[in-house]
Amino acid sequence: MSIDSAPTILYGVTVTEVGAPVVGHFRLSSWLGGGPDRFAARAVNLTDGSIAVLKFESHRALLREYQHLTRLSHPGIARVLAVGQIVRPTTWAPPGRNDALELQGRIYLATADVGGPSLQQSQATGTLPSECALVRLATELANALAYIHARQLVHGDVTPGNVVFDPSGSAVLVDFGLARAAGGVGGQGTAGFAAPEALLGKLVPRSDLFGLGAVLYFAWTGQAPFGEGAAGVARLLASAPLRPASALRPGLSSWLDTLITELLQPAAARRPTSAEHVLHRLHRAAAAPGDETLRAAFKVTALHSGDPLAGVFVGRHAERQQLVDVLTSVADSRNTHTVVVFAGMPGSGRHTLWNQAVADFRLRALAAGQRDLHITRASALLADT
């Protein structure tokens, strides 16, 4: 992912004549859920007319999620668009709600709208997938998790609500709010789908594999493997025996039933070693003589390696830090107008370096609650004359 196409860091809010707030360059359109402190909304991206999903919070946890997402570029992972803070007084009365929400001071994170329902929403209709559809789901999620884990991250909340289908039916992982570096402290996760070690505050890559198994179990049976809520957590932590998915809904191949059961082992060391290993198991089963429909289902599932260099900016640390220091000095001076001259030979990478330094400055300012800058290129000023 090039810097020029990288997600942006934005401040401010304007209000349209119809009263729908425009946050950064996103016009809020509909309420997606949440409470007064944390909620999500669908919005129109005014730069290209596409649909985005905005998460709002009053604290800075979204900045960590933004930093994680900028390191990821994969079709099976929600694409991050922007992060920002609303600095001016404004309210929003979501359609269909009687209350008005104050937006000033909130931080928001914008991601591309996947376009379809979540697995949770799909199951609410009572429609359960075929085994071929389940293999496709398992393959796509394992593929995305393998990419995430290769980046030394753990998603931390693989649940039916965080698996969303695009219009083609492919699964996309969303909501990296609980993501941590592999082996990090934090998480907790969602009761009924979180691994025991995650519930106890430690996340490892195999924690996501437990979530994968729980999602596949739910997709096939319509139920969480150990039950949901406090009762489900108690059963899991007590290592209560798991009823195989095939016992609740017959028709599941023994190899896939076994794989799901192994993914759901309470002890992390007894689960498959990695998401790559799960992919290998799925491929081996599809390649075996027998069910041609299953083999066809695996073949049409697109496997992606993702961008291994997403979010990586290598070298030129000293120049980059100098530019950040200059921008910080300008912000601290509170001058009305300041000219910064930044020059270089054609092809020297000055635009990329400048864009990265501006992104570094804005993320630092946002995290510290400091003043942002309105930056205009000289070429844009000359174009207006």
N, C-alpha and C positions, 0 to 999 in steps of 0.2 A: 504494500500500500504506500503510495507516494505521499510526501508531506502535503502536496497541493490538494490531494483528495482526502486528507486526513480529517477527522471530526474537529469541530470548532468549539471554542470556549467563548461564551457570549454573556453579556450583561444587559439588563434593561428590559423594559416592557413598554409598548405603546398600546393604545386602545383604538379599535376601529369605530367607524360611525355606527355600526350595528351593535356595539357593546360587547363583542366577543374579543377578549384580550388577545393580543399578538405578543407571544413570549419569544424574544429573539426574533427568528423568522418563522415561527410556528403559530398559526391561528388555532386556538382551542376550539374544538367542535363538540365533543361528547364525553360524558363521564364514563369511566371504565370500572371504578370501584375504589374502595378504601374508606378512610375516615378523615376527620378534620386535620390530623397531623401528617398522615401519609396517604396519598391517593394517586391514581393514574388517570390520564385523559388521552383521548385520541385527538389528533390535531392535523391540520393541513400544512405541509411544508411549502411556504410561499415562494421558495426559490425554484421549485420544479413541479408543484402541484401534487406531489406524492403524499401518502399518509404516514404519519409518525405516531409513536406512542411516547408520551411524556410522563415520567414519574416525578412527583413532587415530595420533598421532605424539608423539614425546618433545620436539620443538622447536616453535617458534611460527609455522611457515610456514602452519599452518591459520588463524591469525588474519587473514593477508592474504587467504586464500581467502574467509573469512567476510565480510570487508569488501567484497570484490568482489561476492559473491552478494547482499548486502543492497541493492546498487544495481540489481539485476535482478529483474524480475517479468514472466515470459513463459511461456506454456504449453510452449514448446520448450526450456526450461531448468529443470534440477532446482531445486526450491524448498528454500531453506535454512530450517532450523527452530531451531537453537541452536548455540552454541559454549560450551565450558567446560573446566575442568581438574579432574581427580580428585585430591583433596587428602588422602584417607585411605587407609591401607594396605588393599589388597584384591587378590585374585587371581581370575582367571577361567580355568576349564578348558573351552574350547570343545567342544561335542559333536563326537565323531569324531576328536578330537586327543588325543594322549597327554600333551602338555605343558600346564603352567599358566602363564598370563601375568600378570605383575605390572602392575597398572594405575595405581598411585599415581604422581602427577606427570605423567601423560600428558594431553595436550590432545586434545579430540575435537571433531569437527564433525558435526552431524546434518543430514541432508537427507531429504526425503520419498522413499520408495521408489517408483520409477517403475512397477514392477509386472510388467515383462516381461523378456525376455532382451536382451542386447546384440547388436549386429550380428555381433560376433565369435562369440558363442555360436550365433547363428542359422546362420551359415555353416558351423559345425562339423558341423551335421547333413547337410551336402551339398546343401541346398536353396538354389538361386540365384533371385533375384527376376526377375519379368517386367519388360519395359521400362516399363510403366505404374507398377509398384511403384517402379522406380528413379527415375522422374520425381517421384513423390510424395516419396520420400526426399530427392531433391535440393532440391525446393521447400521442404520443412519445415526442412531444415538451413540453407539459404540465408536463409530467413525469420528463424530464430533468430540467425544470424550478423549479419544486417543490424541487428537490434536491439542486439546486443552492441557492434558497431562504432560505432553511433550514440551509445553511452554511453562512447566513447573507450577501450574495452577490447579486448584480443585474447585469445581463448581459449588458444591456444598448444599445444593437444594434441588436435586433432580426429582421432580414430582410431576404428576399428571397436569397440574396447572401451569407448569413451566415448560411443557412440551407443546408447541404450537405448530399446526400444519399450514403450509403455504398452499396456494391454489392448485399446485400439482400433486398435493398429498404428501410431500416430503416433510419430515419432522425437523423442527428448529428449536434449539434450546434458548430460552430467554431468562431474564432476571438473574444477574450475577451479583446480587446484593450481599450474598453470604460467601462469595468466592474468597479464597485465601491462597497464599503460597502453600505448596505441598508441605505437609507436616506442621502447618501453622496452628496457632491456637485461635479458637473462635467457632462460629458456626451455630450449632444447635440444630438447625434444619426444621423440617415439618414433621410433626408427630405422625407416625404411620408409614413414613417413607425415608426417614433419616436413619443412618447406621448407628449402632450403639455407641461407637467411639465419637461420632459427631454429636450425639446427644450429651456426651460427657465433655465436649469442648475441644476435641482434637479432630482435625481433618487430614486424611491421607487420600491418595488416588483411589484406593479400594473403597473408600466411603461412597464415592460416586458410583462404583459398580454395584454396591448395595442398592442405591437409588435406582439404577438401571433395572436391577432385578425386580424391585418393588413396582416400578412403572410397568414392566412387562406383565407382572402378575396381575396388576390392576386392569391393564388393557384386556387380558384374556378373561378375567373373572368378574370384573366390576367391583372388586373389593381390595382393600389394602391387605397385605400378606399377614400381618399380625393384628389387624384391627387399627382403628384410628383413635386419636385422643389419648387421654391418660391411661385407659385400659390397654390400648395397643402398645404404648410405651412400656407399661409394666410387664406385659407378656414377652416383649422383645428382650428387655433387660434380664428377665428371669429365664431366658433361653427356652421358652415354651416351644414344644414341637410345632413345626410348620406343616399345615395341610398342603400337599402338592397342588399346584394350579389345576392339574388334570382331575383331581378329586372333586373340585367344585364345578368344573366344566369339562366333560370328557371330549376327546377328539384331538388332544395335543400329542404330538409325537414324543416318544420317550426321551430322545436326545435333547429336545428343547425344554421339556419338563425338568430334566436333570440339570440343565444349564441354569435355568431360573432358580432352582433350589440351591445350587452352589453359589450363585450370586447373592443369595439371601442368608448366607451363613452368618450368625452373630459374630463370630471371631473373624476379624479381617484377614488373618493369615490363611484361613480355609477357603476364601473366595478365589476366583481366578486371579492370576498374577497381575493382569493389566487389561486395559480396553483392547489393546492390540491382540492379546491372547483370545479375547472374546470374539473379535473379528475372525481370527484364524479358525476358531471352532465353528462359527457360522459358515465360513467358506468351505471348510472340510465337509460339513453336513450336506451343503448344497451340491458339492461335487461328487458325492457318493451315488452309486447307482440306485435308482428307485424313483422317487417322486419328481417327475419332470416339471410339474407346476412349481414346486419349491425351487428347483434350479433356475427356472425362468424368473421367478420373483427376485432371487438374489442377483441375477445378471442385470435386471433393469434398475437395480438400486445403484445410484451414482455414488461412487466413493471418491472423496476429495482429500487431498493432502493439506489443503489450506495454504496460506501464505506464511512460510517460516520466518519471514523478515518483517511481519506486521509490527508497527510501532517501534522498530529498531532504527536508531540514528547513530551511526558509528563515527567516531573521531571528531576533531575540531572542537573539543570540549572548551578550550581556553577562549576561542573566539565567541562561541555560543554563550559562555558565562559573561563575557564582557558586554555583549549585547543585552543580556538580561539585566545586568547591573545598570546600564545606560537607561533602559526603559523604567527600571525601578526609581532611579534618580529623577527622571522626568515626572513620574507619577507623584513622587514626594514633593517636588517643587511647586506643584499646583499652578504652574504657568498656564495662561490661556492657550498659547500656541508655542510649540517647540519644533524646530526642524532638526531631524536626525539624518545625517548624510552617511550612507552605507554603500560603498562602491566596490567593484571588483571586475576582473577580466571576464569577458563572455565565456560561459561554460565552466566557470569556477565554482558553481553551486551556491552563489550568493542568495538567490531567491529561496532555495531550500533551507539554507542556514537561517535566514531571516524569519521565515515562517515558523521554523522549529523554536527559535528564540522567543518569538511572540507568544507561541503556545505555552512555552515554559513559564514566561512571565505571568500570563493570565491565569494559569493554573495555580501558581504560587500566590498571586494576589487574591484569587477567589478563596483559597484555603485560609488565608490570613485575614480575610475580611477587609482588604485594602482597596484603594481606588483603582479602577481600571482606566485604560486610555482609549480614546477614539483615534484610530490610526488610519491615515489616508495616504496612499502612495502618490508620489509626485505625478506619475503618468495619469492618474485619475483626475488630479487637479488641472493638469494641462488640457485634458480632454474636455473639461467644462468651459474652457476659455474660448 
